[in-house]
C-alpha cells in the first residue's frame, strides 16, 4: 500500500479509535449517573452526602453530553470523509465501493430496548 494511502487509512483508524474511546466514556458516565440517581434516593436524608452525590451526578451528565457531542460530530466527519471517496478512484487506482445494509429483525432491538427500560424503571423505584 503506498504511503499516501496508508496514511489515509491510519488517520481514519486513529480518528475512529478516538471516537470509540469517547463512546465508551459515554457509557461509563451514563452508568455512573444512573448509580448516582439511586444514591440520591438512598441518601435523601443526609445533606452532606446528598450534596456530594448531586455534584457527582451533574459532573457525569456534563461529561456524558460533552463526550456524546464529540463522538457524534467526529463520526459525522468520518462518514463525510468516506462519502467523499466512495465511487471515486484515487491517484493509486483504489476505489471505495458503496455498501448496502439491510436491516433485519428490527423488532428484536425494540423489544430488548423495552426490557432494558423496564429494568431501569424497576431499579429506580
Backbone atoms as SQL, in Angstrom:
CREATE TABLE atoms (id INTEGER PRIMARY KEY, chain TEXT, resi INTEGER, resn TEXT, atom TEXT, x REAL, y REAL, z REAL);
INSERT INTO atoms VALUES
  (1, 'A', 1, 'UNK', 'N', 0.854, -1.171, 0.000),
  (2, 'A', 1, 'UNK', 'CA', 0.000, 0.000, 0.000),
  (3, 'A', 1, 'UNK', 'C', 0.903, 1.237, 0.000),
  (4, 'A', 2, 'UNK', 'N', 0.693, 2.162, -0.912),
  (5, 'A', 2, 'UNK', 'CA', 1.517, 3.372, -0.953),
  (6, 'A', 2, 'UNK', 'C', 1.378, 4.178, 0.339),
  (7, 'A', 3, 'UNK', 'N', 2.405, 4.971, 0.614),
  (8, 'A', 3, 'UNK', 'CA', 2.429, 5.738, 1.860),
  (9, 'A', 3, 'UNK', 'C', 1.235, 6.673, 2.004),
  (10, 'A', 4, 'UNK', 'N', 0.830, 7.318, 0.916),
  (11, 'A', 4, 'UNK', 'CA', -0.302, 8.245, 0.978),
  (12, 'A', 4, 'UNK', 'C', -1.582, 7.506, 1.363),
  (13, 'A', 5, 'UNK', 'N', -1.792, 6.362, 0.740),
  (14, 'A', 5, 'UNK', 'CA', -2.974, 5.555, 1.042),
  (15, 'A', 5, 'UNK', 'C', -2.891, 5.021, 2.469),
  (16, 'A', 6, 'UNK', 'N', -1.707, 4.570, 2.845),
  (17, 'A', 6, 'UNK', 'CA', -1.504, 4.051, 4.194),
  (18, 'A', 6, 'UNK', 'C', -1.797, 5.136, 5.236),
  (19, 'A', 7, 'UNK', 'N', -1.348, 6.351, 4.971),
  (20, 'A', 7, 'UNK', 'CA', -1.574, 7.453, 5.912),
  (21, 'A', 7, 'UNK', 'C', -3.059, 7.775, 6.034),
  (22, 'A', 8, 'UNK', 'N', -3.778, 7.746, 4.910),
  (23, 'A', 8, 'UNK', 'CA', -5.221, 7.993, 4.944),
  (24, 'A', 8, 'UNK', 'C', -5.916, 6.951, 5.815),
  (25, 'A', 9, 'UNK', 'N', -5.579, 5.692, 5.603),
  (26, 'A', 9, 'UNK', 'CA', -6.192, 4.609, 6.380),
  (27, 'A', 9, 'UNK', 'C', -5.820, 4.748, 7.855),
  (28, 'A', 10, 'UNK', 'N', -4.562, 5.047, 8.135),
  (29, 'A', 10, 'UNK', 'CA', -4.124, 5.198, 9.527),
  (30, 'A', 10, 'UNK', 'C', -4.832, 6.371, 10.202),
  (31, 'A', 11, 'UNK', 'N', -5.000, 7.469, 9.480),
  (32, 'A', 11, 'UNK', 'CA', -5.717, 8.625, 10.032),
  (33, 'A', 11, 'UNK', 'C', -7.161, 8.270, 10.353),
  (34, 'A', 12, 'UNK', 'N', -7.804, 7.505, 9.463),
  (35, 'A', 12, 'UNK', 'CA', -9.188, 7.102, 9.709),
  (36, 'A', 12, 'UNK', 'C', -9.267, 6.182, 10.926),
  (37, 'A', 13, 'UNK', 'N', -8.331, 5.243, 11.019),
  (38, 'A', 13, 'UNK', 'CA', -8.323, 4.326, 12.162),
  (39, 'A', 13, 'UNK', 'C', -8.084, 5.066, 13.473),
  (40, 'A', 14, 'UNK', 'N', -7.173, 6.018, 13.466),
  (41, 'A', 14, 'UNK', 'CA', -6.902, 6.808, 14.672),
  (42, 'A', 14, 'UNK', 'C', -8.130, 7.616, 15.086),
  (43, 'A', 15, 'UNK', 'N', -8.786, 8.215, 14.103),
  (44, 'A', 15, 'UNK', 'CA', -9.981, 9.006, 14.400),
  (45, 'A', 15, 'UNK', 'C', -11.096, 8.113, 14.947),
  (46, 'A', 16, 'UNK', 'N', -11.269, 6.941, 14.349),
  (47, 'A', 16, 'UNK', 'CA', -12.302, 6.024, 14.827),
  (48, 'A', 16, 'UNK', 'C', -11.977, 5.484, 16.214),
  (49, 'A', 17, 'UNK', 'N', -10.708, 5.298, 16.494),
  (50, 'A', 17, 'UNK', 'CA', -10.307, 4.855, 17.833),
  (51, 'A', 17, 'UNK', 'C', -10.664, 5.919, 18.878),
  (52, 'A', 18, 'UNK', 'N', -10.410, 7.164, 18.544),
  (53, 'A', 18, 'UNK', 'CA', -10.736, 8.257, 19.463),
  (54, 'A', 18, 'UNK', 'C', -12.249, 8.346, 19.680),
  (55, 'A', 19, 'UNK', 'N', -13.014, 8.174, 18.614),
  (56, 'A', 19, 'UNK', 'CA', -14.474, 8.183, 18.725),
  (57, 'A', 19, 'UNK', 'C', -14.935, 7.017, 19.594),
  (58, 'A', 20, 'UNK', 'N', -14.359, 5.861, 19.376),
  (59, 'A', 20, 'UNK', 'CA', -14.702, 4.678, 20.161),
  (60, 'A', 20, 'UNK', 'C', -14.423, 4.906, 21.644),
  (61, 'A', 21, 'UNK', 'N', -13.292, 5.519, 21.947),
  (62, 'A', 21, 'UNK', 'CA', -12.950, 5.807, 23.345),
  (63, 'A', 21, 'UNK', 'C', -13.976, 6.754, 23.968),
  (64, 'A', 22, 'UNK', 'N', -14.426, 7.730, 23.204),
  (65, 'A', 22, 'UNK', 'CA', -15.438, 8.662, 23.718),
  (66, 'A', 22, 'UNK', 'C', -16.772, 7.958, 23.936),
  (67, 'A', 23, 'UNK', 'N', -17.121, 7.029, 23.060),
  (68, 'A', 23, 'UNK', 'CA', -18.375, 6.292, 23.237),
  (69, 'A', 23, 'UNK', 'C', -18.319, 5.399, 24.476),
  (70, 'A', 24, 'UNK', 'N', -17.171, 4.826, 24.740),
  (71, 'A', 24, 'UNK', 'CA', -17.003, 4.048, 25.973),
  (72, 'A', 24, 'UNK', 'C', -17.148, 4.971, 27.177),
  (73, 'A', 25, 'UNK', 'N', -16.604, 6.165, 27.066),
  (74, 'A', 25, 'UNK', 'CA', -16.730, 7.144, 28.138),
  (75, 'A', 25, 'UNK', 'C', -18.195, 7.558, 28.333),
  (76, 'A', 26, 'UNK', 'N', -18.936, 7.675, 27.245),
  (77, 'A', 26, 'UNK', 'CA', -20.368, 7.987, 27.329),
  (78, 'A', 26, 'UNK', 'C', -21.080, 6.910, 28.145),
  (79, 'A', 27, 'UNK', 'N', -20.782, 5.661, 27.849),
  (80, 'A', 27, 'UNK', 'CA', -21.407, 4.560, 28.591),
  (81, 'A', 27, 'UNK', 'C', -21.008, 4.588, 30.062),
  (82, 'A', 28, 'UNK', 'N', -19.759, 4.879, 30.314),
  (83, 'A', 28, 'UNK', 'CA', -19.277, 4.947, 31.693),
  (84, 'A', 28, 'UNK', 'C', -19.985, 6.062, 32.465),
  (85, 'A', 29, 'UNK', 'N', -20.102, 7.225, 31.840),
  (86, 'A', 29, 'UNK', 'CA', -20.761, 8.351, 32.511),
  (87, 'A', 29, 'UNK', 'C', -22.254, 8.098, 32.706),
  (88, 'A', 30, 'UNK', 'N', -22.887, 7.446, 31.747),
  (89, 'A', 30, 'UNK', 'CA', -24.313, 7.160, 31.916),
  (90, 'A', 30, 'UNK', 'C', -24.525, 6.147, 33.039),
  (91, 'A', 31, 'UNK', 'N', -23.653, 5.171, 33.120),
  (92, 'A', 31, 'UNK', 'CA', -23.739, 4.192, 34.201),
  (93, 'A', 31, 'UNK', 'C', -23.539, 4.868, 35.553),
  (94, 'A', 32, 'UNK', 'N', -22.556, 5.721, 35.621),
  (95, 'A', 32, 'UNK', 'CA', -22.275, 6.435, 36.865),
  (96, 'A', 32, 'UNK', 'C', -23.428, 7.367, 37.236),
  (97, 'A', 33, 'UNK', 'N', -24.017, 8.013, 36.250),
  (98, 'A', 33, 'UNK', 'CA', -25.150, 8.907, 36.513),
  (99, 'A', 33, 'UNK', 'C', -26.344, 8.122, 37.057),
  (100, 'A', 34, 'UNK', 'N', -26.610, 6.958, 36.476),
  (101, 'A', 34, 'UNK', 'CA', -27.711, 6.130, 36.983),
  (102, 'A', 34, 'UNK', 'C', -27.431, 5.655, 38.406),
  (103, 'A', 35, 'UNK', 'N', -26.190, 5.301, 38.668),
  (104, 'A', 35, 'UNK', 'CA', -25.821, 4.905, 40.030),
  (105, 'A', 35, 'UNK', 'C', -26.046, 6.070, 40.994),
  (106, 'A', 36, 'UNK', 'N', -25.645, 7.269, 40.570),
  (107, 'A', 36, 'UNK', 'CA', -25.834, 8.440, 41.425),
  (108, 'A', 36, 'UNK', 'C', -27.309, 8.745, 41.658),
  (109, 'A', 37, 'UNK', 'N', -28.148, 8.468, 40.668),
  (110, 'A', 37, 'UNK', 'CA', -29.588, 8.651, 40.867),
  (111, 'A', 37, 'UNK', 'C', -30.105, 7.732, 41.973),
  (112, 'A', 38, 'UNK', 'N', -29.643, 6.501, 41.958),
  (113, 'A', 38, 'UNK', 'CA', -30.078, 5.582, 43.018),
  (114, 'A', 38, 'UNK', 'C', -29.536, 6.033, 44.370),
  (115, 'A', 39, 'UNK', 'N', -28.332, 6.600, 44.371),
  (116, 'A', 39, 'UNK', 'CA', -27.755, 7.100, 45.621),
  (117, 'A', 39, 'UNK', 'C', -28.516, 8.324, 46.136),
  (118, 'A', 40, 'UNK', 'N', -29.047, 9.122, 45.225),
  (119, 'A', 40, 'UNK', 'CA', -29.846, 10.281, 45.642),
  (120, 'A', 40, 'UNK', 'C', -31.058, 9.833, 46.448),
  (121, 'A', 41, 'UNK', 'N', -31.690, 8.769, 45.987),
  (122, 'A', 41, 'UNK', 'CA', -32.864, 8.264, 46.699),
  (123, 'A', 41, 'UNK', 'C', -32.473, 7.682, 48.058),
  (124, 'A', 42, 'UNK', 'N', -31.347, 6.990, 48.094),
  (125, 'A', 42, 'UNK', 'CA', -30.926, 6.342, 49.335),
  (126, 'A', 42, 'UNK', 'C', -30.446, 7.350, 50.376),
  (127, 'A', 43, 'UNK', 'N', -29.836, 8.434, 49.929),
  (128, 'A', 43, 'UNK', 'CA', -29.228, 9.400, 50.851),
  (129, 'A', 43, 'UNK', 'C', -30.021, 10.697, 50.947),
  (130, 'A', 44, 'UNK', 'N', -31.308, 10.619, 50.740),
  (131, 'A', 44, 'UNK', 'CA', -32.132, 11.830, 50.739),
  (132, 'A', 44, 'UNK', 'C', -32.102, 12.559, 52.079),
  (133, 'A', 45, 'UNK', 'N', -31.864, 11.857, 53.165),
  (134, 'A', 45, 'UNK', 'CA', -31.881, 12.499, 54.485),
  (135, 'A', 45, 'UNK', 'C', -30.514, 13.046, 54.905),
  (136, 'A', 46, 'UNK', 'N', -29.447, 12.582, 54.308),
  (137, 'A', 46, 'UNK', 'CA', -28.095, 13.026, 54.660),
  (138, 'A', 46, 'UNK', 'C', -27.685, 14.165, 53.724),
  (139, 'A', 47, 'UNK', 'N', -27.720, 15.393, 54.235),
  (140, 'A', 47, 'UNK', 'CA', -27.491, 16.563, 53.381),
  (141, 'A', 47, 'UNK', 'C', -26.071, 16.633, 52.830),
  (142, 'A', 48, 'UNK', 'N', -25.081, 16.248, 53.623),
  (143, 'A', 48, 'UNK', 'CA', -23.695, 16.287, 53.135),
  (144, 'A', 48, 'UNK', 'C', -23.491, 15.292, 51.997),
  (145, 'A', 49, 'UNK', 'N', -23.971, 14.096, 52.205),
  (146, 'A', 49, 'UNK', 'CA', -23.838, 13.058, 51.175),
  (147, 'A', 49, 'UNK', 'C', -24.676, 13.420, 49.948),
  (148, 'A', 50, 'UNK', 'N', -25.836, 13.983, 50.192),
  (149, 'A', 50, 'UNK', 'CA', -26.725, 14.378, 49.101),
  (150, 'A', 50, 'UNK', 'C', -26.064, 15.429, 48.206),
  (151, 'A', 51, 'UNK', 'N', -25.392, 16.392, 48.805),
  (152, 'A', 51, 'UNK', 'CA', -24.713, 17.439, 48.027),
  (153, 'A', 51, 'UNK', 'C', -23.593, 16.843, 47.182),
  (154, 'A', 52, 'UNK', 'N', -22.844, 15.899, 47.756),
  (155, 'A', 52, 'UNK', 'CA', -21.752, 15.260, 47.015),
  (156, 'A', 52, 'UNK', 'C', -22.295, 14.443, 45.845),
  (157, 'A', 53, 'UNK', 'N', -23.362, 13.702, 46.091),
  (158, 'A', 53, 'UNK', 'CA', -23.949, 12.872, 45.038),
  (159, 'A', 53, 'UNK', 'C', -24.517, 13.753, 43.924),
  (160, 'A', 54, 'UNK', 'N', -25.150, 14.859, 44.291),
  (161, 'A', 54, 'UNK', 'CA', -25.676, 15.781, 43.277),
  (162, 'A', 54, 'UNK', 'C', -24.545, 16.347, 42.423),
  (163, 'A', 55, 'UNK', 'N', -23.458, 16.697, 43.071),
  (164, 'A', 55, 'UNK', 'CA', -22.301, 17.232, 42.343),
  (165, 'A', 55, 'UNK', 'C', -21.734, 16.184, 41.381),
  (166, 'A', 56, 'UNK', 'N', -21.610, 14.954, 41.867),
  (167, 'A', 56, 'UNK', 'CA', -21.117, 13.865, 41.009),
  (168, 'A', 56, 'UNK', 'C', -22.065, 13.617, 39.841),
  (169, 'A', 57, 'UNK', 'N', -23.357, 13.660, 40.128),
  (170, 'A', 57, 'UNK', 'CA', -24.359, 13.442, 39.086),
  (171, 'A', 57, 'UNK', 'C', -24.250, 14.521, 38.007),
  (172, 'A', 58, 'UNK', 'N', -24.158, 15.766, 38.433),
  (173, 'A', 58, 'UNK', 'CA', -24.054, 16.867, 37.474),
  (174, 'A', 58, 'UNK', 'C', -22.786, 16.749, 36.635),
  (175, 'A', 59, 'UNK', 'N', -21.696, 16.348, 37.267),
  (176, 'A', 59, 'UNK', 'CA', -20.436, 16.172, 36.539),
  (177, 'A', 59, 'UNK', 'C', -20.572, 15.056, 35.499),
  (178, 'A', 60, 'UNK', 'N', -21.185, 13.945, 35.905),
  (179, 'A', 60, 'UNK', 'CA', -21.367, 12.829, 34.973),
  (180, 'A', 60, 'UNK', 'C', -22.245, 13.218, 33.791),
  (181, 'A', 61, 'UNK', 'N', -23.308, 13.945, 34.052),
  (182, 'A', 61, 'UNK', 'CA', -24.208, 14.364, 32.971),
  (183, 'A', 61, 'UNK', 'C', -23.490, 15.321, 32.024),
  (184, 'A', 62, 'UNK', 'N', -22.726, 16.246, 32.583),
  (185, 'A', 62, 'UNK', 'CA', -21.978, 17.194, 31.751),
  (186, 'A', 62, 'UNK', 'C', -20.983, 16.450, 30.861),
  (187, 'A', 63, 'UNK', 'N', -20.236, 15.527, 31.442),
  (188, 'A', 63, 'UNK', 'CA', -19.259, 14.752, 30.672),
  (189, 'A', 63, 'UNK', 'C', -19.945, 13.838, 29.656),
  (190, 'A', 64, 'UNK', 'N', -21.084, 13.281, 30.039),
  (191, 'A', 64, 'UNK', 'CA', -21.855, 12.432, 29.129),
  (192, 'A', 64, 'UNK', 'C', -22.178, 13.195, 27.852),
  (193, 'A', 65, 'UNK', 'N', -22.762, 14.379, 28.010),
  (194, 'A', 65, 'UNK', 'CA', -23.148, 15.155, 26.833),
  (195, 'A', 65, 'UNK', 'C', -21.941, 15.686, 26.070),
  (196, 'A', 66, 'UNK', 'N', -20.899, 16.029, 26.766),
  (197, 'A', 66, 'UNK', 'CA', -19.685, 16.503, 26.100),
  (198, 'A', 66, 'UNK', 'C', -19.079, 15.403, 25.228),
  (199, 'A', 67, 'UNK', 'N', -18.954, 14.211, 25.794),
  (200, 'A', 67, 'UNK', 'CA', -18.389, 13.089, 25.040),
  (201, 'A', 67, 'UNK', 'C', -19.312, 12.648, 23.909),
  (202, 'A', 68, 'UNK', 'N', -20.611, 12.670, 24.167),
  (203, 'A', 68, 'UNK', 'CA', -21.573, 12.298, 23.130),
  (204, 'A', 68, 'UNK', 'C', -21.515, 13.283, 21.964),
  (205, 'A', 69, 'UNK', 'N', -21.400, 14.557, 22.286),
  (206, 'A', 69, 'UNK', 'CA', -21.289, 15.575, 21.243),
  (207, 'A', 69, 'UNK', 'C', -20.019, 15.361, 20.413),
  (208, 'A', 70, 'UNK', 'N', -18.904, 15.142, 21.099),
  (209, 'A', 70, 'UNK', 'CA', -17.638, 14.909, 20.401),
  (210, 'A', 70, 'UNK', 'C', -17.754, 13.706, 19.469),
  (211, 'A', 71, 'UNK', 'N', -18.289, 12.608, 19.998),
  (212, 'A', 71, 'UNK', 'CA', -18.384, 11.379, 19.213),
  (213, 'A', 71, 'UNK', 'C', -19.299, 11.563, 18.005),
  (214, 'A', 72, 'UNK', 'N', -20.439, 12.197, 18.202),
  (215, 'A', 72, 'UNK', 'CA', -21.373, 12.338, 17.083),
  (216, 'A', 72, 'UNK', 'C', -20.829, 13.278, 16.010),
  (217, 'A', 73, 'UNK', 'N', -20.223, 14.374, 16.409),
  (218, 'A', 73, 'UNK', 'CA', -19.664, 15.315, 15.426),
  (219, 'A', 73, 'UNK', 'C', -18.529, 14.666, 14.651),
  (220, 'A', 74, 'UNK', 'N', -17.636, 14.001, 15.359),
  (221, 'A', 74, 'UNK', 'CA', -16.486, 13.402, 14.683),
  (222, 'A', 74, 'UNK', 'C', -16.864, 12.176, 13.864),
  (223, 'A', 75, 'UNK', 'N', -17.880, 11.458, 14.293),
  (224, 'A', 75, 'UNK', 'CA', -18.347, 10.332, 13.482),
  (225, 'A', 75, 'UNK', 'C', -18.960, 10.837, 12.175),
  (226, 'A', 76, 'UNK', 'N', -19.686, 11.937, 12.255),
  (227, 'A', 76, 'UNK', 'CA', -20.225, 12.538, 11.029),
  (228, 'A', 76, 'UNK', 'C', -19.095, 12.968, 10.097),
  (229, 'A', 77, 'UNK', 'N', -18.020, 13.496, 10.673),
  (230, 'A', 77, 'UNK', 'CA', -16.869, 13.899, 9.852),
  (231, 'A', 77, 'UNK', 'C', -16.238, 12.686, 9.167),
  (232, 'A', 78, 'UNK', 'N', -16.126, 11.588, 9.896),
  (233, 'A', 78, 'UNK', 'CA', -15.540, 10.380, 9.307),
  (234, 'A', 78, 'UNK', 'C', -16.427, 9.823, 8.199),
  (235, 'A', 79, 'UNK', 'N', -17.721, 9.866, 8.411),
  (236, 'A', 79, 'UNK', 'CA', -18.645, 9.416, 7.366),
  (237, 'A', 79, 'UNK', 'C', -18.503, 10.303, 6.139),
  (238, 'A', 80, 'UNK', 'N', -18.353, 11.593, 6.356),
  (239, 'A', 80, 'UNK', 'CA', -18.160, 12.528, 5.236),
  (240, 'A', 80, 'UNK', 'C', -16.868, 12.215, 4.489),
  (241, 'A', 81, 'UNK', 'N', -15.783, 11.923, 5.238),
  (242, 'A', 81, 'UNK', 'CA', -14.517, 11.550, 4.588),
  (243, 'A', 81, 'UNK', 'C', -14.726, 10.360, 3.651),
  (244, 'A', 82, 'UNK', 'N', -15.430, 9.362, 4.142),
  (245, 'A', 82, 'UNK', 'CA', -15.652, 8.170, 3.319),
  (246, 'A', 82, 'UNK', 'C', -16.622, 8.446, 2.178),
  (247, 'A', 83, 'UNK', 'N', -17.679, 9.205, 2.459),
  (248, 'A', 83, 'UNK', 'CA', -18.634, 9.546, 1.401),
  (249, 'A', 83, 'UNK', 'C', -17.960, 10.295, 0.256),
  (250, 'A', 84, 'UNK', 'N', -17.023, 11.158, 0.617),
  (251, 'A', 84, 'UNK', 'CA', -16.321, 11.926, -0.410),
  (252, 'A', 84, 'UNK', 'C', -15.473, 11.034, -1.314),
  (253, 'A', 85, 'UNK', 'N', -15.083, 9.870, -0.814),
  (254, 'A', 85, 'UNK', 'CA', -14.215, 8.978, -1.597),
  (255, 'A', 85, 'UNK', 'C', -14.958, 7.832, -2.271),
  (256, 'A', 86, 'UNK', 'N', -16.208, 7.615, -1.893),
  (257, 'A', 86, 'UNK', 'CA', -16.959, 6.493, -2.472),
  (258, 'A', 86, 'UNK', 'C', -17.187, 6.730, -3.961),
  (259, 'A', 87, 'UNK', 'N', -16.860, 5.710, -4.725),
  (260, 'A', 87, 'UNK', 'CA', -17.082, 5.760, -6.162),
  (261, 'A', 87, 'UNK', 'C', -16.033, 6.530, -6.936),
  (262, 'A', 88, 'UNK', 'N', -15.062, 7.082, -6.251),
  (263, 'A', 88, 'UNK', 'CA', -14.003, 7.837, -6.928),
  (264, 'A', 88, 'UNK', 'C', -12.703, 7.047, -6.843),
  (265, 'A', 89, 'UNK', 'N', -11.981, 7.057, -7.914),
  (266, 'A', 89, 'UNK', 'CA', -10.688, 6.378, -7.943),
  (267, 'A', 89, 'UNK', 'C', -9.612, 7.385, -7.576),
  (268, 'A', 90, 'UNK', 'N', -8.799, 7.029, -6.582),
  (269, 'A', 90, 'UNK', 'CA', -7.735, 7.947, -6.173),
  (270, 'A', 90, 'UNK', 'C', -6.517, 7.797, -7.078),
  (271, 'A', 91, 'UNK', 'N', -5.466, 8.509, -6.751),
  (272, 'A', 91, 'UNK', 'CA', -4.251, 8.502, -7.571),
  (273, 'A', 91, 'UNK', 'C', -3.605, 7.124, -7.660),
  (274, 'A', 92, 'UNK', 'N', -3.887, 6.277, -6.687),
  (275, 'A', 92, 'UNK', 'CA', -3.285, 4.945, -6.654),
  (276, 'A', 92, 'UNK', 'C', -4.157, 3.892, -7.334),
  (277, 'A', 93, 'UNK', 'N', -5.259, 4.330, -7.918),
  (278, 'A', 93, 'UNK', 'CA', -6.142, 3.396, -8.603),
  (279, 'A', 93, 'UNK', 'C', -7.062, 2.628, -7.676),
  (280, 'A', 94, 'UNK', 'N', -7.247, 3.120, -6.457),
  (281, 'A', 94, 'UNK', 'CA', -8.093, 2.434, -5.482),
  (282, 'A', 94, 'UNK', 'C', -9.440, 3.145, -5.404),
  (283, 'A', 95, 'UNK', 'N', -10.502, 2.361, -5.495),
  (284, 'A', 95, 'UNK', 'CA', -11.856, 2.895, -5.430),
  (285, 'A', 95, 'UNK', 'C', -12.574, 2.283, -4.237),
  (286, 'A', 96, 'UNK', 'N', -13.204, 3.126, -3.434),
  (287, 'A', 96, 'UNK', 'CA', -14.029, 2.635, -2.331),
  (288, 'A', 96, 'UNK', 'C', -15.435, 2.453, -2.881),
  (289, 'A', 97, 'UNK', 'N', -15.943, 1.242, -2.768),
  (290, 'A', 97, 'UNK', 'CA', -17.273, 0.939, -3.284),
  (291, 'A', 97, 'UNK', 'C', -18.322, 1.130, -2.197),
  (292, 'A', 98, 'UNK', 'N', -19.514, 1.568, -2.577),
  (293, 'A', 98, 'UNK', 'CA', -20.584, 1.715, -1.578),
  (294, 'A', 98, 'UNK', 'C', -21.054, 0.347, -1.097),
  (295, 'A', 99, 'UNK', 'N', -21.600, 0.325, 0.107),
  (296, 'A', 99, 'UNK', 'CA', -22.139, -0.922, 0.642),
  (297, 'A', 99, 'UNK', 'C', -23.630, -0.751, 0.896),
  (298, 'A', 100, 'UNK', 'N', -24.336, -1.846, 0.851),
  (299, 'A', 100, 'UNK', 'CA', -25.762, -1.850, 1.174),
  (300, 'A', 100, 'UNK', 'C', -25.946, -2.554, 2.508),
  (301, 'A', 101, 'UNK', 'N', -26.747, -1.952, 3.357),
  (302, 'A', 101, 'UNK', 'CA', -27.037, -2.549, 4.661),
  (303, 'A', 101, 'UNK', 'C', -28.528, -2.825, 4.720),
  (304, 'A', 102, 'UNK', 'N', -28.864, -4.079, 4.911),
  (305, 'A', 102, 'UNK', 'CA', -30.261, -4.470, 5.027),
  (306, 'A', 102, 'UNK', 'C', -30.582, -4.734, 6.493),
  (307, 'A', 103, 'UNK', 'N', -31.557, -4.014, 7.006),
  (308, 'A', 103, 'UNK', 'CA', -31.963, -4.224, 8.395),
  (309, 'A', 103, 'UNK', 'C', -32.825, -5.474, 8.473),
  (310, 'A', 104, 'UNK', 'N', -32.532, -6.270, 9.481),
  (311, 'A', 104, 'UNK', 'CA', -33.297, -7.492, 9.687),
  (312, 'A', 104, 'UNK', 'C', -33.715, -7.569, 11.147),
  (313, 'A', 105, 'UNK', 'N', -34.890, -8.042, 11.375),
  (314, 'A', 105, 'UNK', 'CA', -35.421, -8.266, 12.723),
  (315, 'A', 105, 'UNK', 'C', -35.290, -7.022, 13.602),
  (316, 'A', 106, 'UNK', 'N', -35.736, -5.889, 13.088),
  (317, 'A', 106, 'UNK', 'CA', -35.661, -4.657, 13.879),
  (318, 'A', 106, 'UNK', 'C', -36.555, -4.734, 15.111),
  (319, 'A', 107, 'UNK', 'N', -37.570, -5.571, 15.061),
  (320, 'A', 107, 'UNK', 'CA', -38.456, -5.725, 16.212),
  (321, 'A', 107, 'UNK', 'C', -37.699, -6.271, 17.417),
  (322, 'A', 108, 'UNK', 'N', -36.657, -7.070, 17.184),
  (323, 'A', 108, 'UNK', 'CA', -35.899, -7.654, 18.293),
  (324, 'A', 108, 'UNK', 'C', -35.193, -6.562, 19.089),
  (325, 'A', 109, 'UNK', 'N', -34.646, -5.589, 18.403),
  (326, 'A', 109, 'UNK', 'CA', -33.977, -4.485, 19.085),
  (327, 'A', 109, 'UNK', 'C', -34.958, -3.643, 19.881),
  (328, 'A', 110, 'UNK', 'N', -36.138, -3.430, 19.324),
  (329, 'A', 110, 'UNK', 'CA', -37.157, -2.654, 20.031),
  (330, 'A', 110, 'UNK', 'C', -37.622, -3.384, 21.286),
  (331, 'A', 111, 'UNK', 'N', -37.777, -4.688, 21.190),
  (332, 'A', 111, 'UNK', 'CA', -38.201, -5.485, 22.343),
  (333, 'A', 111, 'UNK', 'C', -37.135, -5.451, 23.438),
  (334, 'A', 112, 'UNK', 'N', -35.883, -5.569, 23.045),
  (335, 'A', 112, 'UNK', 'CA', -34.779, -5.526, 24.012),
  (336, 'A', 112, 'UNK', 'C', -34.720, -4.155, 24.685),
  (337, 'A', 113, 'UNK', 'N', -34.936, -3.092, 23.926),
  (338, 'A', 113, 'UNK', 'CA', -34.942, -1.744, 24.487),
  (339, 'A', 113, 'UNK', 'C', -36.052, -1.604, 25.525),
  (340, 'A', 114, 'UNK', 'N', -37.233, -2.114, 25.226),
  (341, 'A', 114, 'UNK', 'CA', -38.343, -2.054, 26.182),
  (342, 'A', 114, 'UNK', 'C', -37.996, -2.800, 27.465),
  (343, 'A', 115, 'UNK', 'N', -37.366, -3.963, 27.332),
  (344, 'A', 115, 'UNK', 'CA', -36.967, -4.733, 28.508),
  (345, 'A', 115, 'UNK', 'C', -35.967, -3.957, 29.358),
  (346, 'A', 116, 'UNK', 'N', -35.006, -3.333, 28.713),
  (347, 'A', 116, 'UNK', 'CA', -33.991, -2.581, 29.447),
  (348, 'A', 116, 'UNK', 'C', -34.594, -1.366, 30.139),
  (349, 'A', 117, 'UNK', 'N', -35.505, -0.676, 29.474),
  (350, 'A', 117, 'UNK', 'CA', -36.154, 0.479, 30.093),
  (351, 'A', 117, 'UNK', 'C', -37.004, 0.056, 31.284),
  (352, 'A', 118, 'UNK', 'N', -37.680, -1.070, 31.168),
  (353, 'A', 118, 'UNK', 'CA', -38.455, -1.585, 32.300),
  (354, 'A', 118, 'UNK', 'C', -37.534, -1.939, 33.463),
  (355, 'A', 119, 'UNK', 'N', -36.394, -2.520, 33.153),
  (356, 'A', 119, 'UNK', 'CA', -35.417, -2.876, 34.184),
  (357, 'A', 119, 'UNK', 'C', -34.900, -1.621, 34.898),
  (358, 'A', 120, 'UNK', 'N', -34.622, -0.582, 34.140),
  (359, 'A', 120, 'UNK', 'CA', -34.157, 0.681, 34.731),
  (360, 'A', 120, 'UNK', 'C', -35.245, 1.281, 35.611),
  (361, 'A', 121, 'UNK', 'N', -36.482, 1.269, 35.119),
  (362, 'A', 121, 'UNK', 'CA', -37.599, 1.799, 35.912),
  (363, 'A', 121, 'UNK', 'C', -37.734, 1.061, 37.242),
  (364, 'A', 122, 'UNK', 'N', -37.592, -0.256, 37.208),
  (365, 'A', 122, 'UNK', 'CA', -37.699, -1.050, 38.431),
  (366, 'A', 122, 'UNK', 'C', -36.581, -0.710, 39.409),
  (367, 'A', 123, 'UNK', 'N', -35.382, -0.490, 38.900),
  (368, 'A', 123, 'UNK', 'CA', -34.243, -0.187, 39.771),
  (369, 'A', 123, 'UNK', 'C', -34.314, 1.216, 40.362),
  (370, 'A', 124, 'UNK', 'N', -34.986, 2.115, 39.686),
  (371, 'A', 124, 'UNK', 'CA', -35.081, 3.487, 40.185),
  (372, 'A', 124, 'UNK', 'C', -36.234, 3.675, 41.167),
  (373, 'A', 125, 'UNK', 'N', -37.074, 2.666, 41.319),
  (374, 'A', 125, 'UNK', 'CA', -38.208, 2.781, 42.253),
  (375, 'A', 125, 'UNK', 'C', -37.768, 2.581, 43.669);
